[in-house]
Amino acid sequence: MDKNIKNLFNNTELAFTNKSNFELTKAYFLFSVLDYPLLTKIGNAFLLLVLKLRLPFKVIIKNTIFNHFCGGETLEDCKETFLSLKKYNISAMPEYSIEAESSVEGFENYKKDSINIINFLGKEGLPFIAIKCTGLLDIDSLEKISSGEYTYDSKEYISFKKRLIDLCDSAVRNNVQVLIDAEETWIQDAIDNVAIELMQIYNRKSSVIFLTHQCYRTGTLSKIKKNLEVSKEKKYFYGIKLVRGAYMEKERNRALQKSYTSPIQISKLSTDKEYNESLKYSIENIDRASLWIGSHNEESSLYLINLMNDNNLRPQDKRIWLSQLYGMSDNISYALSSLGYNIVKLIPFGPIDKTIPYLIRRANENSSVKGQSNRQFTLIKKEINRRKNLN
Ligand SMILES: Cc1cc2nc3c(=O)[nH]c(=O)nc-3n(C[C@H](O)[C@H](O)[C@H](O)COP(=O)(O)OP(=O)(O)OC[C@H]3O[C@@H](n4cnc5c(N)ncnc54)[C@H](O)[C@@H]3O)c2cc1C
């Protein structure tokens, strides 16, 4: 089985079945630029300039990096992308990728925008929305709640929770599940706490609310075990979103600056070990949980498939999902969806100028995930050559 799936991961005809020759050529040029640090720097400077001076370069951005990594400027624009994925049994999770405004009005707008997305998802039969708590409360208050300076009775926490409840009520009405993203460690306790409170309300029959666990943090598996035990006692289901973690450099730098022990694993190997063990534990307890993994790692995806097989779980089991970003790791998405596994692509959308910070992050991808862009580039080149040889 491993060999078959590995072959499928290398099958570029399948991975790019949805891409025309023209789109593939554009992706080739985009990843050529991302492959050269100097060109990436120039590209970033260009994007920043467009953002700052509001230069009229929308068309160039739209036809290059934006179209590769984003679904469109509005949800309606994204519909074509959703349909093209649906043909291959791949689901879509649109994410409004604009930087949140840090004011009460900004938080209420984020809530309203999220509810609009949820209503759209309900109509289209799309099952997930991801929520960033920093869109619903400022980082400073989240940090104070996490450190205990503000209590869970404080007006800040109560209004934050209220916004989430409004959002979750609308999710339940629309049959949409809510993934609560993990963010920086110094605000994470507030996020964990609210997620568990919400699970107690909404996860009585199945997992509607998911909390994200970052395996680059030490102690992640212990936290999952403890939370799952509590959920068993209190009779609710535990929704587990599992990732490696996106803020490694920032976390390490802060720990160094403020002279505390870094909360991050000492090596990639130890993060991988925590990830695999957490996967195994989650699958072995799937009767009381759901598992949603966000990863571009082929080994992890294969490991999960083997665990499902060993535990007699069907690929179509609705408690288990694998997710990749739109424009990345299509080889995993298309290979596993062709075998019946539940795949969902995270699809950023938003007005071009407002998504520029997201696009810069994608272009600037930190050193820890550079390998994924290289892998994508290699596969694109392989597919272009395969198509050339057909003629
Ligand atoms: C659909 C989706 C949703 C996501 N949601 C979130 C989220 O809510 N919160 C969040 O934080 N991230 C999120 N991420 C990002 C994720 O955490 C990873 O940063 C990213 O996916 C790369 O990890 P990987 O498993 O794909 O690949 P890999 O290439 O196998 O792993 C790279 C990751 O390993 C870890 N790592 C690398 N080097 C070291 C080292 N020296 N020591 C210790 N650890 C190391 C880092 O976490 C790095 O990002 C999401 C990703 C996806 C695809």
The ligand as an SDF file (V2000), in Angstrom:
LIG
                    3D

 53 58  0  0  0  0  0  0  0  0999 V2000
   -4.7970   23.6390    5.9650 C   0  0  0  0  0  0  0  0  0  0  0  0
   -3.7730   24.1760    6.9200 C   0  0  0  0  0  0  0  0  0  0  0  0
   -4.1850   24.8100    8.1000 C   0  0  0  0  0  0  0  0  0  0  0  0
   -3.2190   25.3170    8.9950 C   0  0  0  0  0  0  0  0  0  0  0  0
   -3.6240   25.9280   10.1640 N   0  0  0  0  0  0  0  0  0  0  0  0
   -2.6840   26.3580   11.0580 C   0  0  0  0  0  0  0  0  0  0  0  0
   -3.0480   26.8960   12.3180 C   0  0  0  0  0  0  0  0  0  0  0  0
   -4.2260   27.0200   12.6710 O   0  0  0  0  0  0  0  0  0  0  0  0
   -2.0600   27.3090   13.1650 N   0  0  0  0  0  0  0  0  0  0  0  0
   -0.7270   27.1770   12.8470 C   0  0  0  0  0  0  0  0  0  0  0  0
    0.1370   27.5270   13.6700 O   0  0  0  0  0  0  0  0  0  0  0  0
   -0.3670   26.6740   11.6590 N   0  0  0  0  0  0  0  0  0  0  0  0
   -1.2970   26.2610   10.7630 C   0  0  0  0  0  0  0  0  0  0  0  0
   -0.8960   25.7270    9.5620 N   0  0  0  0  0  0  0  0  0  0  0  0
    0.5330   25.7430    9.1880 C   0  0  0  0  0  0  0  0  0  0  0  0
    1.2490   24.5210    9.7280 C   0  0  0  0  0  0  0  0  0  0  0  0
    1.3270   24.6210   11.1360 O   0  0  0  0  0  0  0  0  0  0  0  0
    2.6870   24.3560    9.1970 C   0  0  0  0  0  0  0  0  0  0  0  0
    3.4360   25.5140    9.4520 O   0  0  0  0  0  0  0  0  0  0  0  0
    2.7910   24.0630    7.7440 C   0  0  0  0  0  0  0  0  0  0  0  0
    1.7220   23.3220    7.2550 O   0  0  0  0  0  0  0  0  0  0  0  0
    4.0860   23.2710    7.4970 C   0  0  0  0  0  0  0  0  0  0  0  0
    4.0390   22.0130    8.1530 O   0  0  0  0  0  0  0  0  0  0  0  0
    3.8100   20.6510    7.3450 P   0  0  0  0  0  0  0  0  0  0  0  0
    3.3000   19.6100    8.2460 O   0  0  0  0  0  0  0  0  0  0  0  0
    2.9740   20.9860    6.1670 O   0  0  0  0  0  0  0  0  0  0  0  0
    5.2380   20.3050    6.7250 O   0  0  0  0  0  0  0  0  0  0  0  0
    6.7170   19.9920    7.1610 P   0  0  0  0  0  0  0  0  0  0  0  0
    7.5420   20.5960    6.0730 O   0  0  0  0  0  0  0  0  0  0  0  0
    6.9010   18.5640    7.4420 O   0  0  0  0  0  0  0  0  0  0  0  0
    6.9740   20.7490    8.4860 O   0  0  0  0  0  0  0  0  0  0  0  0
    7.4520   22.0560    8.5920 C   0  0  0  0  0  0  0  0  0  0  0  0
    7.1010   22.4580   10.0100 C   0  0  0  0  0  0  0  0  0  0  0  0
    7.8750   21.6650   10.9410 O   0  0  0  0  0  0  0  0  0  0  0  0
    8.2170   22.4430   12.0860 C   0  0  0  0  0  0  0  0  0  0  0  0
    9.6940   22.5750   12.1370 N   0  0  0  0  0  0  0  0  0  0  0  0
   10.5340   22.8470   11.0930 C   0  0  0  0  0  0  0  0  0  0  0  0
   11.8130   22.9240   11.5180 N   0  0  0  0  0  0  0  0  0  0  0  0
   11.7950   22.6880   12.8420 C   0  0  0  0  0  0  0  0  0  0  0  0
   12.7980   22.6750   13.8540 C   0  0  0  0  0  0  0  0  0  0  0  0
   14.0840   22.8970   13.5640 N   0  0  0  0  0  0  0  0  0  0  0  0
   12.4370   22.4270   15.1310 N   0  0  0  0  0  0  0  0  0  0  0  0
   11.1440   22.1870   15.4630 C   0  0  0  0  0  0  0  0  0  0  0  0
   10.1380   22.1870   14.5470 N   0  0  0  0  0  0  0  0  0  0  0  0
   10.4430   22.4450   13.2550 C   0  0  0  0  0  0  0  0  0  0  0  0
    7.5470   23.8090   11.8710 C   0  0  0  0  0  0  0  0  0  0  0  0
    6.2920   23.7620   12.4910 O   0  0  0  0  0  0  0  0  0  0  0  0
    7.4160   23.9050   10.3490 C   0  0  0  0  0  0  0  0  0  0  0  0
    6.3660   24.7630    9.9590 O   0  0  0  0  0  0  0  0  0  0  0  0
   -1.8440   25.1960    8.6840 C   0  0  0  0  0  0  0  0  0  0  0  0
   -1.4450   24.5480    7.5070 C   0  0  0  0  0  0  0  0  0  0  0  0
   -2.3800   24.0320    6.6340 C   0  0  0  0  0  0  0  0  0  0  0  0
   -1.9180   23.3360    5.3830 C   0  0  0  0  0  0  0  0  0  0  0  0
  1  2  1  0
  2  3  1  0
  2 52  2  0
  3  4  2  0
  4  5  1  0
  4 50  1  0
  5  6  2  0
  6  7  1  0
  6 13  1  0
  7  8  2  0
  7  9  1  0
  9 10  1  0
 10 11  2  0
 10 12  1  0
 12 13  2  0
 13 14  1  0
 14 15  1  0
 14 50  1  0
 15 16  1  0
 16 17  1  0
 16 18  1  0
 18 19  1  0
 18 20  1  0
 20 21  1  0
 20 22  1  0
 22 23  1  0
 23 24  1  0
 24 25  2  0
 24 26  1  0
 24 27  1  0
 27 28  1  0
 28 29  2  0
 28 30  1  0
 28 31  1  0
 31 32  1  0
 32 33  1  0
 33 34  1  0
 33 48  1  0
 34 35  1  0
 35 36  1  0
 35 46  1  0
 36 37  1  0
 36 45  1  0
 37 38  2  0
 38 39  1  0
 39 40  1  0
 39 45  2  0
 40 41  1  0
 40 42  2  0
 42 43  1  0
 43 44  2  0
 44 45  1  0
 46 47  1  0
 46 48  1  0
 48 49  1  0
 50 51  2  0
 51 52  1  0
 52 53  1  0
M  END
$$$$
